[in-house]
Amino acid sequence: MSDVGLYQFYDERSKLGEYEGDRNEAGERHGVGKAVLPNGDIYQGQYENGRRHGQGTYRFKIGARYVGGYYHSMKHGQGTFYYPDGSKYEGLWVEDLRQGHGVYTCPNGDTYDGDWLHNKRHGQGVYHYKETGSEYKGKGKMESAGEYIHSNHRYKGNFVNNNPYGQGKYVFDTGCEQHGEYHQAEQDRAEGKLGELASTTILKWIPKCITGLTPWTPAKDTSGGEKETASAEEGAEN
């Protein structure tokens, strides 16, 4: 190897980091190996023609970890991502994005089990609140029609921005039902808040008059939805 070739070899090595494992005839990483990247991240698993491909484990220096499938160095197929804040996602990936069915566990123990698209909750799913034991069944976020299940009753109706809004009904375990609508309180309308509901919007339950039902005003649920703030990006590797 000439001096020029030697410099090129070490320059390329410094970009890719340290590697121990199988290679193909072209000298590319191929088969099973372990790589320590220049940024301190570590990947151990399968390679194909120089790219992470197949099953492997990627450990981030910041404390995150991914265990699962890869396709052309992108998370793809079934895999589990452990985030630095203690949350995790276990499910399907498509080209580095959460997509398909998966379960996300929040740091506080809340879970969302359902569909994903482009890294966001999308489609049908169930959000379980660990502290209260309540569940929400519906689209990825509380929008449109859904069902909020509590310990002794459930609410079925429309939601806007994670809050009941519009027509709905409460169904109690005793067999009784109460029908009605959620509307913005008068002070909100007086202030001109007629657009998108804010998290601080006060909602008023207006029961309909139905024979045999006892009027009842439910307490407003203030528990929030999933808030995923922690993220980790893989280091560059060719």
Protein Blocks (a to p, Z undefined) as FASTA:
>chain_A
ZZklmmmmmmmmmmnopaeddddfkopaehjdddddfkopacddddeehiaedjdddddf
klpacddddeehiaehjdddddfkopacddddeehiaedjdddddfkopacddddeehia
edjdddddfknopacdddfbaghjdddddfkbccddddeehiaedjdddddfkopacddd
ddddfklmmnopabccdfklccdddddddehiacddddddfbdcdddfbdcdddddZZ
